Amino acid sequence: MAPDHTAVAHPNIALVKYWGKRDEKLVIPNVDSLSMTLDVFPTVTTVRVTPGEPTDTVTFDGATAEGEQRLRITEFLDLVRKTAGRPERATVDTRNAVPTGAGLASSASGFAALAVAAAAAYGLDLDPTALSRLARRGSASAARSIFGDFAILYARRGDAADADLNSYAEPVPVPDFDPALVIAVVNAGPKAVSSRTAMRRTVETSPLYWPWARAGTTDLADMRAALNRGDLDAVGEIAERNAFGMHATMLAARPAVRYLSPATVAVLDGVLRLRADGVPAYATMDAGPNVKVLCHPADAARVAATMGEAAPGCTVVIARRGPGAALRSG
Ligand code: 2P0
């Protein structure tokens, strides 16, 4: 029997967001994005090639995967097989510590772990840049979870004729900045509209999309400078304006995509109260109602308490910078 190859990857939260693709098939973003990989909510994925088996077997959180969920994984395996020149099917067992599809970046940790485990199982010797390109084909944000700490995903870098080669992630060294990111899970259920559908609709119909995308260039340059200075207030202000802008593009789509719920807004009010009380705290939201708040580690417990009071019944988790995707030895 072929050996198991197990990889662990963590979600990342973008401080400058990706939203919208220029190539849906190759999964190439329109805009560069910059994120922090977390130390919570890992995905653990095991891949084993199964010579002689007619189909892939995919297990997701202990249950047989079906439909779209299974298809995205088997299509990803097809890409790995084509790259490796090997036809064998595989078994995949993937477990998420985070609710899947709730805007908590489960596809980022999921495809980063799958890329690392499947590349090892099929004998592909890929450097981290190549692994990030591979993970991107599963989900663009997954390219960033190949790396720990802060990472940038380029929409287009270099002048290779092949667009796939020009879109990859790389680490952003940030020596003196180690914030907390406090996550309020106000709703752990799957989102009503997938990111894929939502971003397509936004690009196609929102008059605010391209102004936001263009502003992202400034946001990214400002964010890099703020990270270098270790300036939490500047990092937070840029992350907030970029995230609110992204949600504005969605609200202006036709029909509107609205991920923010009353509980989201209650938590955002809590963040404003914290700032009024002199606690630096800044919010970001992704394709879901949950809120992530950047703050100093020393303030994280107070921030977490405020978020919990703002949205009674929500789960609050304090995250820090986390590691890149890696094979688990043993
Ligand atoms: C991000 N999000 O930069 C942005 C911000 C959500 C909001 O990347 O279609 O699961 O698989 O590339 O990566 C969520 O979208 O979408 C996402 P696909 P993905 O983190």
Residues whose N, C-alpha, C, O or C-beta is under 5 A from the ligand:
A	BS01	2P0	A14 V16 K17 Y18 S33 S107 G138 S139 A140 S141 S195 R196 D286 A287
